[in-house]
Amino acid sequence: DQQVKQNSPSLSVQEGRISILNCDYTNSMFDYFLWYKKYPAEGPTFLISISSIKDKNEDGRFTVFLNKSAKHLSLHIVPSQPGDSAVYFCAASAVSAIYDMRFGAGTRLTVKP
Amino acid sequence: DAGVIQSPRHEVTEMGQEVTLRCKPISGHNSLFWYRQTMMRGLELLIYFNNNVPIDDSGMPEDRFSAKMPNASFSTLKIQPSEPRDSAVYFCASSLGEGYNEQFFGPGTRLTVL
């Protein structure tokens, strides 16, 4: 059961423009959400997180937005840089089993110079 | 800090053989996770250890899979006997605590079972 869905397998943007990666979830018990970035032949690395008590969290060029009513979150990267080209995974967990992260299938972002 | 270390990075074996994957978590981290990534199922949690004790192994697919953590600096994931459908990338991750803490992933072991 895919409780976390990333419906866009790939996204291509121009350097300097905004990248928007989307994620939907079905389990209303999820209350902690994360984005991980993965380069080829490496493990995922943590990027940014947000808890359900917030609707926005910023860290430099990266902002995550959470819409609980829609069960939707998005990651905005502004401005996009070629080094941001990677696969981005959305993950979610519930306080009842906070260690048990459910991952989306990932979105491959390509930032063109 | 060297990060999470996994060995081997690549493993090719024949069906029926025993496979052992190894992981050294980041020093001081007390939570350890084994994940499997496949095209069909994506990234899924296999087992979670806290303070060397298995807390949740509900993700382990079959009895052919077993995991141990004999001490705070070492864990193994064993598949015996291996099957072609076990071919995947296996990641180990560690974190400090089990709460809202970032998990640090190793580089993964790419397993191919012929």
Backbone of each chain as ProteinMPNN parsed JSONL, in Angstrom:
{"seq_chain_A": "DQQVKQNSPSLSVQEGRISILNCDYTNSMFDYFLWYKKYPAEGPTFLISISSIKDKNEDGRFTVFLNKSAKHLSLHIVPSQPGDSAVYFCAASAVSAIYDMRFGAGTRLTVKP", "coords_chain_A": {"N_chain_A": [[0.843, -1.179, 0.0], [0.68, 2.069, -1.005], [1.289, 4.562, 0.883], [2.421, 6.975, 0.773], [2.77, 9.141, -1.826], [4.406, 10.068, -4.76], [3.702, 11.531, -7.521], [4.917, 12.446, -9.778], [7.373, 11.235, -11.708], [9.584, 12.485, -12.735], [11.205, 15.691, -13.153], [12.042, 18.625, -14.825], [13.906, 21.55, -14.777], [14.966, 24.945, -15.396], [18.112, 26.34, -14.608], [18.214, 28.565, -11.873], [15.519, 29.003, -11.836], [12.381, 28.201, -10.156], [11.959, 25.101, -8.478], [9.445, 22.775, -7.966], [8.414, 20.227, -6.048], [6.154, 17.637, -5.516], [4.056, 15.893, -3.135], [1.864, 13.453, -1.911], [-0.171, 12.084, 0.692], [-1.834, 9.362, 2.341], [-2.438, 8.427, 4.859], [-3.911, 9.569, 7.669], [-2.793, 9.638, 10.135], [-0.186, 10.317, 9.972], [2.254, 12.583, 11.05], [4.639, 13.774, 10.801], [6.952, 14.888, 8.513], [9.295, 14.449, 5.907], [11.922, 15.384, 3.658], [14.173, 13.801, 1.523], [17.25, 13.718, -0.234], [18.799, 12.167, -2.98], [21.748, 11.153, -4.472], [23.206, 9.409, -7.296], [24.488, 6.167, -6.562], [24.81, 6.714, -3.903], [23.626, 6.92, -0.483], [20.358, 8.057, 0.63], [20.13, 11.476, 1.682], [19.276, 13.601, 4.342], [17.152, 16.394, 3.954], [15.151, 18.394, 4.627], [12.597, 18.949, 7.077], [9.209, 18.768, 8.4], [6.801, 19.288, 10.904], [3.437, 18.376, 11.825], [2.277, 20.471, 13.13], [2.989, 22.741, 11.95], [2.797, 24.74, 8.947], [4.659, 25.452, 7.2], [8.117, 25.356, 6.505], [11.35, 26.644, 6.403], [14.603, 26.479, 4.955], [17.208, 27.965, 4.017], [17.564, 27.825, 0.589], [15.54, 26.043, 0.391], [12.173, 25.194, 0.91], [9.531, 23.763, 2.654], [6.148, 23.032, 2.315], [3.125, 22.34, 3.994], [-0.037, 20.99, 3.652], [-2.439, 20.037, 5.5], [-5.164, 19.449, 5.37], [-5.542, 18.752, 2.757], [-3.85, 16.676, 2.628], [-1.248, 16.932, 1.601], [2.026, 17.759, 0.602], [4.711, 19.92, -0.316], [7.85, 20.611, -1.849], [9.851, 23.35, -2.288], [12.356, 24.71, -4.249], [14.43, 27.347, -4.474], [16.774, 29.701, -5.65], [16.92, 27.232, -8.257], [19.684, 25.025, -8.708], [22.282, 23.524, -10.721], [23.579, 21.541, -9.193], [21.554, 20.63, -7.635], [20.357, 18.618, -8.939], [19.048, 15.504, -8.652], [17.54, 12.612, -7.082], [14.566, 13.05, -5.35], [13.094, 12.208, -2.354], [10.065, 11.941, -0.66], [8.984, 11.524, 2.672], [7.147, 10.089, 5.393], [5.954, 9.866, 8.76], [4.366, 8.534, 11.731], [3.554, 9.622, 15.036], [3.118, 7.498, 16.677], [4.77, 5.555, 15.795], [7.387, 6.654, 15.251], [9.836, 6.106, 14.149], [9.326, 4.677, 11.892], [9.478, 5.371, 8.863], [7.675, 6.111, 5.962], [8.236, 5.957, 2.6], [7.961, 7.855, -0.422], [7.953, 7.159, -3.981], [9.826, 8.666, -5.21], [11.141, 11.537, -6.986], [12.791, 12.449, -9.852], [14.849, 15.092, -10.214], [16.015, 17.346, -12.586], [18.202, 19.884, -13.168], [18.814, 22.233, -15.464], [21.631, 23.853, -16.883]], "CA_chain_A": [[0.0, 0.0, 0.0], [1.486, 3.272, -1.132], [0.707, 5.593, 1.745], [3.056, 8.23, 0.381], [2.829, 9.086, -3.278], [5.002, 11.136, -5.553], [3.123, 11.148, -8.803], [5.756, 12.86, -10.896], [8.653, 10.522, -11.649], [10.695, 13.346, -13.113], [10.944, 17.116, -13.297], [13.183, 19.319, -15.4], [13.768, 23.003, -14.667], [16.136, 25.717, -15.8], [18.872, 26.922, -13.509], [17.74, 29.869, -11.432], [14.068, 29.01, -11.676], [11.875, 27.465, -9.004], [11.578, 23.693, -8.611], [8.38, 22.409, -7.025], [8.208, 18.785, -6.003], [4.909, 17.385, -4.787], [3.92, 14.621, -2.417], [0.562, 13.253, -1.291], [-0.202, 10.946, 1.603], [-3.197, 8.898, 2.596], [-2.619, 8.079, 6.262], [-4.143, 10.782, 8.456], [-2.013, 9.562, 11.373], [1.148, 10.875, 9.742], [2.367, 13.931, 11.592], [6.005, 14.261, 10.63], [7.239, 14.705, 7.102], [10.689, 14.753, 5.596], [12.409, 15.246, 2.288], [15.536, 13.319, 1.386], [17.826, 13.856, -1.562], [19.679, 11.025, -3.248], [22.58, 11.122, -5.664], [23.525, 8.035, -7.724], [25.486, 5.386, -5.823], [24.89, 7.17, -2.522], [22.39, 6.792, 0.266], [19.587, 9.308, 0.77], [20.563, 12.421, 2.71], [18.194, 14.425, 4.853], [17.137, 17.742, 3.422], [14.332, 19.284, 5.43], [11.436, 18.269, 7.65], [8.146, 19.617, 8.934], [5.828, 18.582, 11.724], [2.068, 18.719, 11.447], [1.82, 21.696, 13.808], [3.391, 23.848, 11.102], [2.427, 24.597, 7.548], [5.777, 25.892, 6.375], [9.437, 25.357, 7.124], [12.354, 27.11, 5.448], [16.019, 26.303, 5.251], [17.948, 28.48, 2.87], [16.828, 27.799, -0.679], [14.536, 24.979, 0.452], [10.995, 25.433, 1.732], [8.518, 22.715, 2.575], [4.801, 23.463, 2.657], [2.245, 21.24, 4.364], [-1.48, 21.246, 3.64], [-2.972, 18.845, 6.158], [-6.528, 19.121, 4.922], [-5.419, 18.102, 1.451], [-2.849, 15.615, 2.765], [-0.322, 17.252, 0.521], [3.156, 18.625, 0.904], [5.526, 20.246, -1.476], [9.198, 21.127, -1.611], [10.214, 24.401, -3.225], [13.79, 25.017, -4.296], [14.578, 28.624, -5.169], [16.752, 29.308, -7.056], [17.443, 25.891, -8.518], [21.064, 24.99, -9.177], [22.587, 22.217, -11.325], [23.924, 20.6, -8.132], [20.331, 20.099, -7.019], [19.903, 17.479, -9.736], [19.082, 14.309, -7.798], [16.213, 12.061, -6.823], [14.034, 13.562, -4.09], [12.107, 11.332, -1.736], [9.206, 12.418, 0.401], [8.77, 10.477, 3.669], [6.221, 10.474, 6.454], [5.828, 8.921, 9.865], [3.375, 8.875, 12.748], [4.146, 9.673, 16.369], [2.986, 6.174, 17.293], [5.92, 4.761, 15.316], [8.101, 7.74, 14.602], [10.988, 5.578, 13.429], [8.848, 3.958, 10.711], [9.245, 6.31, 7.771], [7.153, 5.577, 4.699], [8.807, 6.761, 1.532], [7.406, 7.894, -1.76], [8.774, 6.501, -5.003], [10.892, 9.579, -5.623], [11.05, 12.356, -8.197], [14.127, 12.802, -10.354], [14.943, 16.495, -10.615], [17.148, 17.734, -13.421], [18.313, 21.335, -13.301], [19.641, 22.476, -16.648], [22.381, 25.116, -16.817]], "C_chain_A": [[0.884, 1.237, 0.0], [0.826, 4.379, -0.318], [1.291, 6.962, 1.453], [3.294, 8.157, -1.116], [3.499, 10.318, -3.863], [4.66, 10.808, -6.993], [3.944, 11.58, -10.009], [7.099, 12.159, -10.805], [9.838, 11.431, -11.959], [10.224, 14.784, -13.28], [12.214, 17.749, -13.841], [12.938, 20.818, -15.321], [15.067, 23.672, -15.106], [16.816, 26.27, -14.551], [18.344, 28.319, -13.172], [16.24, 29.946, -11.232], [13.67, 28.211, -10.444], [11.59, 26.015, -9.379], [10.513, 23.42, -7.557], [8.143, 20.912, -7.132], [7.031, 18.499, -5.074], [4.841, 15.987, -4.192], [2.529, 14.567, -1.787], [0.621, 12.044, -0.357], [-1.645, 10.598, 1.931], [-3.478, 8.654, 4.076], [-2.741, 9.345, 7.114], [-3.384, 10.772, 9.785], [-0.604, 10.134, 11.197], [1.197, 12.294, 10.292], [3.783, 14.479, 11.501], [6.438, 13.887, 9.227], [8.656, 15.172, 6.798], [10.911, 14.684, 4.091], [13.863, 14.8, 2.365], [15.96, 13.498, -0.056], [18.799, 12.705, -1.774], [20.409, 11.217, -4.568], [22.868, 9.675, -6.032], [24.637, 7.432, -6.885], [25.731, 5.912, -4.411], [23.581, 6.884, -1.811], [21.638, 8.102, 0.306], [20.172, 10.182, 1.875], [19.399, 13.337, 3.069], [18.304, 15.843, 4.316], [16.396, 18.7, 4.356], [13.143, 18.507, 5.965], [10.398, 19.284, 8.107], [7.226, 18.762, 9.782], [4.439, 19.126, 11.423], [1.542, 19.973, 12.144], [2.192, 22.932, 13.007], [2.834, 23.663, 9.703], [3.551, 25.022, 6.607], [7.065, 25.784, 7.182], [10.47, 25.701, 6.064], [13.758, 26.79, 5.918], [16.801, 26.729, 4.019], [17.1, 28.491, 1.619], [15.659, 26.817, -0.67], [13.395, 25.347, 1.41], [10.038, 24.273, 1.55], [7.2, 23.298, 3.068], [3.95, 22.235, 2.948], [0.806, 21.703, 4.372], [-2.146, 20.004, 4.196], [-4.345, 18.462, 5.645], [-6.506, 18.402, 3.59], [-4.494, 16.9, 1.498], [-1.805, 15.75, 1.659], [0.834, 18.072, 1.061], [3.975, 18.835, -0.348], [6.87, 20.791, -1.006], [9.502, 22.145, -2.707], [11.709, 24.653, -3.12], [13.953, 26.288, -5.133], [15.883, 29.303, -4.739], [17.35, 27.918, -7.24], [18.857, 25.989, -9.088], [21.354, 23.619, -9.781], [22.946, 21.148, -10.284], [22.727, 20.033, -7.394], [19.797, 18.888, -7.788], [20.134, 16.188, -8.959], [17.686, 13.715, -7.778], [15.779, 12.523, -5.438], [12.929, 12.639, -3.594], [11.35, 12.09, -0.654], [9.006, 11.258, 1.37], [7.854, 11.002, 4.761], [6.217, 9.419, 7.545], [4.803, 9.446, 10.867], [4.021, 8.814, 14.117], [4.081, 8.314, 17.061], [4.123, 5.249, 16.897], [6.814, 5.699, 14.534], [9.278, 7.26, 13.783], [10.592, 5.009, 12.069], [8.487, 4.945, 9.615], [8.729, 5.573, 6.549], [7.585, 6.521, 3.579], [7.943, 6.739, 0.28], [8.389, 7.272, -2.74], [9.907, 7.388, -5.513], [10.564, 10.336, -6.891], [12.458, 12.733, -8.601], [14.098, 14.226, -10.871], [16.201, 16.709, -11.44], [17.118, 19.247, -13.569], [19.307, 21.613, -14.419], [20.337, 23.821, -16.554], [21.861, 26.115, -17.856]], "O_chain_A": [[1.721, 1.427, 0.882], [-0.091, 5.049, -0.793], [0.726, 7.985, 1.838], [3.937, 7.232, -1.613], [3.19, 11.453, -3.5], [5.255, 9.92, -7.604], [3.697, 11.133, -11.129], [7.889, 12.458, -9.909], [10.955, 11.183, -11.506], [9.047, 15.064, -13.511], [13.317, 17.453, -13.382], [11.889, 21.304, -15.745], [16.12, 23.039, -15.175], [16.159, 26.619, -13.57], [18.069, 29.133, -14.054], [15.741, 30.839, -10.547], [14.516, 27.618, -9.774], [11.053, 25.73, -10.45], [10.669, 23.793, -6.394], [7.726, 20.403, -8.173], [6.936, 19.059, -3.982], [5.471, 15.043, -4.671], [2.078, 15.547, -1.192], [1.375, 11.101, -0.596], [-2.549, 11.425, 1.814], [-4.634, 8.674, 4.498], [-1.779, 10.099, 7.255], [-3.339, 11.786, 10.481], [0.085, 10.403, 12.182], [0.305, 13.104, 10.037], [4.084, 15.532, 12.063], [6.314, 12.739, 8.802], [9.144, 16.155, 7.357], [10.179, 14.013, 3.363], [14.664, 15.324, 3.139], [15.145, 13.438, -0.977], [19.529, 12.318, -0.862], [19.803, 11.413, -5.621], [22.787, 8.796, -5.174], [25.607, 8.107, -6.541], [26.747, 5.589, -3.795], [22.556, 6.637, -2.446], [22.217, 9.156, 0.042], [20.654, 9.672, 2.886], [18.645, 13.782, 2.204], [19.391, 16.415, 4.234], [16.959, 19.695, 4.813], [12.729, 17.514, 5.368], [10.663, 20.483, 8.19], [6.907, 17.632, 9.413], [4.289, 20.201, 10.842], [0.479, 20.481, 11.788], [1.77, 24.041, 13.334], [2.445, 22.56, 9.321], [3.416, 24.961, 5.385], [7.099, 26.081, 8.376], [10.474, 25.132, 4.972], [14.061, 26.824, 7.111], [17.02, 25.941, 3.099], [16.031, 29.101, 1.594], [14.878, 26.769, -1.621], [13.62, 25.751, 2.551], [9.765, 23.85, 0.426], [7.146, 23.968, 4.099], [4.035, 21.223, 2.251], [0.466, 22.693, 5.021], [-2.391, 19.038, 3.473], [-4.652, 17.278, 5.503], [-7.348, 17.545, 3.323], [-4.366, 16.178, 0.51], [-1.531, 14.817, 0.904], [0.641, 18.972, 1.879], [3.938, 18.048, -1.294], [6.995, 21.351, 0.083], [9.42, 21.84, -3.896], [12.252, 24.79, -2.024], [13.658, 26.308, -6.328], [16.087, 29.472, -3.536], [18.195, 27.491, -6.453], [19.181, 26.906, -9.843], [20.725, 22.637, -9.385], [22.643, 19.972, -10.482], [22.853, 19.08, -6.625], [18.879, 18.213, -7.322], [21.27, 15.829, -8.65], [16.762, 14.255, -8.387], [16.531, 12.404, -4.47], [11.973, 12.335, -4.307], [11.946, 12.793, 0.163], [8.87, 10.115, 0.934], [7.794, 12.204, 5.019], [6.446, 8.237, 7.29], [4.429, 10.619, 10.857], [4.945, 8.029, 14.332], [4.899, 8.018, 17.932], [4.405, 4.27, 17.588], [6.979, 5.565, 13.322], [9.683, 7.922, 12.828], [11.44, 4.875, 11.187], [7.322, 5.311, 9.459], [9.274, 4.544, 6.15], [7.325, 7.724, 3.62], [7.288, 5.745, -0.033], [9.506, 6.905, -2.376], [10.833, 6.911, -6.169], [9.822, 9.863, -7.751], [13.226, 13.268, -7.802], [13.41, 14.532, -11.845], [17.299, 16.309, -11.052], [16.134, 19.819, -14.037], [20.486, 21.271, -14.325], [19.717, 24.819, -16.188], [22.371, 27.232, -17.948]]}, "seq_chain_B": "DAGVIQSPRHEVTEMGQEVTLRCKPISGHNSLFWYRQTMMRGLELLIYFNNNVPIDDSGMPEDRFSAKMPNASFSTLKIQPSEPRDSAVYFCASSLGEGYNEQFFGPGTRLTVL", "coords_chain_B": {"N_chain_B": [[33.866, 12.505, 10.923], [33.097, 9.313, 9.618], [30.648, 8.64, 8.683], [27.849, 6.443, 8.016], [28.856, 3.173, 7.483], [28.894, 0.705, 5.032], [29.251, -2.673, 3.982], [29.551, -5.456, 1.743], [29.95, -3.13, -1.045], [28.956, -3.953, -3.407], [27.423, -7.002, -4.302], [27.405, -10.081, -5.788], [25.769, -13.031, -6.225], [24.87, -16.506, -6.279], [21.708, -18.089, -6.631], [20.39, -19.559, -3.71], [22.636, -19.358, -2.186], [24.176, -18.152, 0.845], [23.96, -14.84, 2.03], [25.594, -12.111, 3.483], [25.231, -8.96, 4.75], [26.815, -6.012, 5.88], [27.04, -3.498, 8.449], [28.171, -0.477, 9.831], [27.24, 1.738, 12.168], [26.967, 5.33, 12.728], [29.124, 6.564, 15.182], [27.929, 6.751, 18.474], [25.298, 6.962, 17.773], [22.168, 5.516, 18.557], [20.12, 4.226, 17.338], [19.293, 2.002, 14.731], [18.715, 1.143, 11.372], [17.538, -1.022, 8.813], [17.012, -0.929, 5.382], [15.359, -1.688, 2.28], [15.605, -1.188, -1.17], [13.743, -1.337, -4.049], [12.686, -1.458, -7.485], [9.998, -2.007, -7.738], [8.807, -1.746, -5.176], [9.924, 0.421, -4.005], [11.538, 2.293, -1.399], [11.782, 0.605, 1.537], [11.273, -0.095, 4.987], [12.979, -2.574, 6.736], [13.867, -3.585, 9.267], [14.21, -2.391, 12.618], [16.43, -1.307, 15.057], [16.945, -0.438, 18.452], [19.192, 0.755, 20.767], [20.639, -1.62, 20.379], [18.726, -3.578, 20.421], [16.254, -5.422, 18.727], [13.434, -3.74, 17.66], [11.298, -3.486, 15.905], [10.508, -5.711, 13.559], [8.778, -6.13, 11.556], [8.876, -5.577, 8.895], [10.565, -7.356, 7.706], [10.833, -9.551, 5.094], [10.663, -12.407, 4.855], [11.276, -15.551, 6.553], [13.739, -16.185, 5.692], [15.274, -14.034, 5.913], [17.34, -12.42, 8.256], [18.439, -10.411, 10.989], [21.011, -8.97, 12.965], [22.373, -7.323, 15.836], [25.008, -7.21, 17.435], [26.532, -5.463, 18.933], [26.952, -1.958, 19.699], [28.222, -0.892, 17.51], [28.001, -2.387, 15.214], [26.197, -4.209, 12.775], [24.414, -6.836, 11.149], [22.824, -8.064, 8.21], [21.316, -10.863, 7.104], [20.734, -13.167, 4.501], [19.396, -16.182, 3.839], [18.323, -19.106, 2.42], [19.449, -17.262, -0.463], [17.459, -15.66, -3.027], [16.577, -14.919, -6.458], [14.677, -12.806, -6.44], [15.405, -11.322, -4.303], [17.184, -9.494, -5.101], [18.312, -6.257, -4.938], [18.856, -2.902, -3.661], [20.317, -2.522, -0.597], [20.027, -0.605, 2.235], [21.585, 0.727, 5.105], [20.861, 2.621, 7.97], [21.392, 5.117, 10.494], [20.528, 6.733, 13.581], [20.269, 9.313, 16.115], [18.661, 8.497, 18.891], [15.118, 7.748, 18.824], [13.221, 9.414, 18.033], [12.151, 12.469, 16.641], [14.368, 12.643, 14.827], [16.958, 13.036, 12.471], [17.668, 10.523, 10.104], [20.626, 8.973, 9.139], [21.94, 7.77, 6.229], [23.728, 4.955, 4.936], [25.897, 4.176, 2.092], [24.779, 2.062, 0.791], [24.264, -1.38, -0.269], [24.5, -3.055, -3.203], [22.791, -5.76, -4.19], [22.876, -8.625, -6.147], [21.247, -11.435, -7.135], [21.727, -14.295, -8.814]], "CA_chain_B": [[33.083, 11.284, 11.064], [33.05, 8.637, 8.334], [29.285, 8.337, 8.294], [27.46, 5.036, 8.106], [29.677, 2.373, 6.584], [28.29, -0.562, 4.641], [30.072, -3.541, 3.139], [30.255, -4.893, 0.601], [29.17, -2.176, -1.822], [28.29, -4.763, -4.432], [27.495, -8.43, -4.039], [26.752, -10.914, -6.788], [25.792, -14.397, -5.722], [23.954, -17.418, -6.961], [20.531, -18.51, -5.866], [20.641, -20.598, -2.731], [23.787, -19.033, -1.357], [23.975, -17.243, 1.981], [24.496, -13.499, 1.826], [25.665, -11.321, 4.713], [25.513, -7.539, 4.557], [27.351, -5.474, 7.132], [26.815, -2.071, 8.659], [28.728, 0.18, 11.005], [26.535, 3.015, 12.3], [27.731, 6.47, 13.216], [29.427, 6.428, 16.597], [27.054, 7.526, 19.343], [23.896, 6.754, 17.395], [21.639, 4.339, 19.233], [19.083, 3.597, 16.524], [19.815, 1.491, 13.458], [17.637, 0.721, 10.48], [17.858, -1.663, 7.535], [16.015, -0.672, 4.346], [15.564, -2.299, 0.969], [15.046, -0.388, -2.261], [13.502, -2.032, -5.299], [11.89, -0.682, -8.438], [8.565, -2.26, -7.541], [8.297, -1.367, -3.851], [10.584, 1.622, -3.511], [12.373, 2.18, -0.204], [10.954, 0.095, 2.61], [11.965, -0.444, 6.224], [12.985, -4.007, 7.044], [13.988, -3.819, 10.697], [14.674, -1.242, 13.396], [17.051, -1.608, 16.348], [17.214, 0.669, 19.367], [20.12, 0.252, 21.794], [21.043, -2.973, 19.979], [17.587, -4.493, 20.558], [15.289, -5.291, 17.628], [12.17, -3.193, 18.137], [10.249, -3.742, 14.931], [11.011, -6.468, 12.404], [7.608, -6.47, 10.755], [9.177, -5.397, 7.481], [11.395, -8.444, 7.182], [9.891, -10.21, 4.187], [10.495, -13.843, 5.081], [12.203, -16.134, 7.538], [15.081, -16.289, 5.102], [15.977, -12.807, 6.302], [17.568, -12.239, 9.686], [19.342, -9.3, 11.291], [21.554, -8.965, 14.321], [23.178, -6.176, 16.233], [25.693, -7.72, 18.623], [27.014, -4.343, 19.742], [26.502, -0.64, 19.22], [28.965, -0.433, 16.34], [27.993, -3.367, 14.141], [24.963, -4.945, 12.524], [24.415, -7.642, 9.935], [21.576, -8.524, 7.611], [21.656, -12.12, 6.451], [19.699, -13.795, 3.688], [19.775, -17.575, 3.676], [19.066, -18.996, 1.169], [19.075, -16.111, -1.284], [16.669, -15.907, -4.219], [16.705, -13.797, -7.408], [13.808, -11.672, -6.083], [16.046, -10.549, -3.239], [18.052, -8.505, -5.739], [17.872, -4.914, -4.543], [19.869, -2.147, -2.917], [20.035, -2.566, 0.84], [20.61, 0.522, 2.946], [21.597, 0.8, 6.552], [20.804, 4.001, 8.435], [21.435, 5.243, 11.943], [20.1, 8.032, 14.102], [20.412, 9.505, 17.55], [17.325, 8.428, 19.44], [14.118, 7.19, 17.923], [12.189, 10.414, 17.831], [12.189, 13.311, 15.453], [15.776, 12.833, 14.508], [17.371, 12.681, 11.129], [18.348, 9.26, 9.86], [21.774, 9.066, 8.244], [22.002, 6.551, 5.441], [24.963, 4.523, 4.317], [25.874, 4.219, 0.621], [24.011, 0.942, 0.266], [24.869, -2.565, -0.885], [23.702, -3.531, -4.345], [22.809, -7.223, -4.205], [22.34, -9.306, -7.322], [21.174, -12.883, -6.946], [21.532, -14.888, -10.146]], "C_chain_B": [[32.913, 10.646, 9.691], [31.626, 8.393, 7.87], [28.993, 6.867, 8.498], [28.244, 4.257, 7.059], [28.982, 1.044, 6.306], [29.28, -1.357, 3.792], [29.329, -4.848, 2.897], [29.393, -3.851, -0.103], [28.38, -2.887, -2.912], [28.474, -6.23, -4.079], [26.733, -9.152, -5.137], [26.88, -12.348, -6.309], [24.804, -15.239, -6.495], [22.823, -17.823, -6.024], [20.883, -19.665, -4.933], [21.8, -20.322, -1.798], [23.381, -18.112, -0.203], [24.651, -15.911, 1.679], [24.493, -12.763, 3.168], [26.075, -9.899, 4.38], [25.877, -6.948, 5.912], [27.168, -3.97, 7.22], [27.495, -1.621, 9.936], [28.042, 1.532, 11.132], [27.478, 4.122, 12.754], [27.912, 6.333, 14.732], [28.533, 7.341, 17.432], [25.582, 7.411, 18.99], [23.389, 5.47, 18.031], [20.469, 3.693, 18.501], [19.673, 3.199, 15.192], [18.675, 0.883, 12.66], [18.234, 0.001, 9.267], [16.687, -1.415, 6.586], [16.372, -1.471, 3.099], [14.903, -1.398, -0.077], [14.942, -1.233, -3.512], [12.674, -1.14, -6.213], [10.4, -0.813, -8.124], [8.031, -1.645, -6.249], [8.944, -0.101, -3.287], [11.435, 1.315, -2.293], [11.484, 1.756, 0.962], [11.801, -0.35, 3.798], [11.85, -1.942, 6.481], [12.959, -4.249, 8.549], [14.594, -2.599, 11.361], [15.22, -1.733, 14.728], [17.159, -0.316, 17.167], [18.047, 0.122, 20.517], [20.414, -1.238, 21.619], [19.914, -3.993, 20.048], [16.647, -4.32, 19.375], [13.935, -4.861, 18.169], [11.03, -3.555, 17.2], [10.862, -4.454, 13.736], [9.87, -6.854, 11.472], [7.845, -6.32, 9.263], [10.057, -6.479, 6.892], [10.497, -9.356, 6.36], [9.645, -11.69, 4.482], [11.48, -14.311, 6.136], [13.613, -16.3, 6.986], [15.937, -15.082, 5.486], [16.131, -12.775, 7.822], [18.552, -11.1, 9.883], [19.769, -9.377, 12.741], [22.296, -7.664, 14.572], [23.876, -6.557, 17.532], [26.261, -6.641, 19.526], [26.643, -3.04, 19.058], [27.182, -0.209, 17.93], [28.908, -1.407, 15.171], [26.636, -4.048, 14.021], [25.119, -5.735, 11.233], [22.998, -7.943, 9.506], [21.941, -9.748, 6.782], [20.459, -12.642, 5.675], [20.175, -15.222, 3.408], [18.542, -18.46, 3.541], [18.584, -17.808, 0.348], [18.316, -16.569, -2.529], [16.8, -14.703, -5.154], [15.843, -12.583, -7.03], [14.34, -10.862, -4.903], [16.972, -9.473, -3.811], [17.491, -7.112, -5.507], [19.086, -4.165, -4.016], [19.433, -2.125, -1.454], [20.791, -1.435, 1.526], [20.543, 0.292, 4.447], [21.576, 2.285, 6.916], [20.898, 4.022, 9.948], [20.97, 6.64, 12.347], [20.329, 8.072, 15.602], [19.014, 9.516, 18.137], [16.354, 7.886, 18.416], [13.037, 8.203, 17.607], [12.371, 11.189, 16.561], [13.625, 13.655, 15.108], [16.096, 12.302, 13.131], [18.025, 11.306, 11.102], [19.456, 9.48, 8.829], [21.949, 7.731, 7.539], [23.433, 6.246, 5.009], [24.815, 4.524, 2.798], [25.121, 3.063, -0.014], [24.876, -0.203, -0.241], [23.947, -3.011, -2.007], [23.869, -5.034, -4.433], [22.164, -7.741, -5.477], [22.398, -10.798, -7.071], [20.822, -13.502, -8.295], [20.77, -16.205, -10.085]], "O_chain_B": [[32.623, 11.334, 8.712], [31.429, 7.966, 6.732], [29.793, 6.136, 9.083], [28.288, 4.64, 5.89], [28.541, 0.352, 7.224], [30.037, -0.799, 2.998], [28.563, -5.297, 3.75], [28.214, -3.711, 0.222], [27.283, -2.47, -3.283], [29.538, -6.646, -3.619], [25.561, -8.869, -5.385], [27.98, -12.819, -6.021], [24.001, -14.724, -7.272], [22.978, -17.886, -4.805], [21.573, -20.61, -5.313], [21.941, -20.96, -0.755], [22.381, -17.398, -0.275], [25.76, -15.862, 1.147], [23.502, -12.794, 3.898], [27.136, -9.665, 3.801], [25.326, -7.327, 6.945], [27.143, -3.265, 6.212], [27.415, -2.276, 10.975], [28.243, 2.397, 10.28], [28.629, 3.876, 13.115], [26.968, 6.025, 15.459], [28.394, 8.531, 17.149], [24.716, 7.724, 19.807], [24.089, 4.457, 18.047], [19.89, 2.722, 18.989], [20.448, 3.942, 14.592], [17.798, 0.206, 13.197], [19.296, 0.373, 8.766], [15.529, -1.655, 6.929], [17.518, -1.872, 2.895], [13.787, -0.915, 0.115], [15.938, -1.784, -3.983], [12.043, -0.185, -5.761], [9.644, 0.152, -8.232], [6.933, -1.09, -6.228], [8.558, 0.383, -2.223], [11.985, 0.221, -2.164], [10.547, 2.466, 1.328], [12.89, -0.902, 3.639], [10.756, -2.506, 6.446], [12.138, -5.018, 9.049], [15.382, -1.869, 10.76], [14.555, -2.485, 15.441], [17.43, 0.756, 16.626], [17.662, -0.85, 21.166], [20.435, -2.004, 22.582], [20.136, -5.168, 19.756], [16.275, -3.194, 19.045], [13.356, -5.529, 19.027], [9.931, -3.89, 17.643], [11.645, -3.867, 12.989], [9.991, -7.797, 10.691], [7.1, -6.873, 8.454], [10.269, -6.506, 5.68], [9.507, -9.879, 6.872], [8.514, -12.162, 4.364], [12.38, -13.582, 6.552], [14.562, -16.53, 7.736], [17.164, -15.116, 5.392], [15.194, -13.06, 8.568], [19.405, -10.857, 9.03], [19.01, -9.787, 13.619], [22.776, -7.003, 13.651], [23.378, -6.252, 18.616], [26.452, -6.855, 20.723], [26.083, -3.038, 17.962], [26.748, 0.762, 17.311], [29.686, -1.274, 14.226], [26.011, -4.412, 15.017], [25.868, -5.342, 10.338], [22.091, -8.062, 10.329], [22.769, -9.675, 5.874], [19.319, -12.567, 6.135], [21.231, -15.429, 2.811], [17.77, -18.552, 4.495], [17.428, -17.401, 0.462], [18.493, -17.684, -3.019], [17.097, -13.597, -4.704], [16.245, -11.446, -7.278], [13.774, -9.827, -4.554], [17.482, -8.635, -3.068], [16.34, -6.828, -5.84], [20.188, -4.707, -3.932], [18.305, -1.748, -1.135], [22.011, -1.319, 1.418], [19.578, -0.261, 4.975], [22.203, 3.104, 6.244], [20.527, 3.053, 10.611], [21.016, 7.588, 11.562], [20.547, 7.055, 16.261], [18.255, 10.456, 17.901], [16.726, 7.601, 17.277], [12.037, 7.867, 16.973], [12.709, 10.626, 15.52], [14.025, 14.819, 15.105], [15.581, 11.273, 12.691], [18.831, 10.97, 11.969], [19.24, 10.095, 7.785], [22.088, 6.69, 8.181], [24.232, 7.147, 4.754], [23.745, 4.833, 2.273], [24.852, 3.076, -1.216], [26.043, -0.026, -0.591], [22.771, -3.305, -1.79], [24.96, -5.528, -4.717], [21.055, -7.347, -5.837], [23.466, -11.357, -6.825], [19.748, -13.255, -8.843], [20.526, -16.826, -11.119]]}, "name": "protein", "num_of_chains": 2, "seq": "DQQVKQNSPSLSVQEGRISILNCDYTNSMFDYFLWYKKYPAEGPTFLISISSIKDKNEDGRFTVFLNKSAKHLSLHIVPSQPGDSAVYFCAASAVSAIYDMRFGAGTRLTVKPDAGVIQSPRHEVTEMGQEVTLRCKPISGHNSLFWYRQTMMRGLELLIYFNNNVPIDDSGMPEDRFSAKMPNASFSTLKIQPSEPRDSAVYFCASSLGEGYNEQFFGPGTRLTVL"}
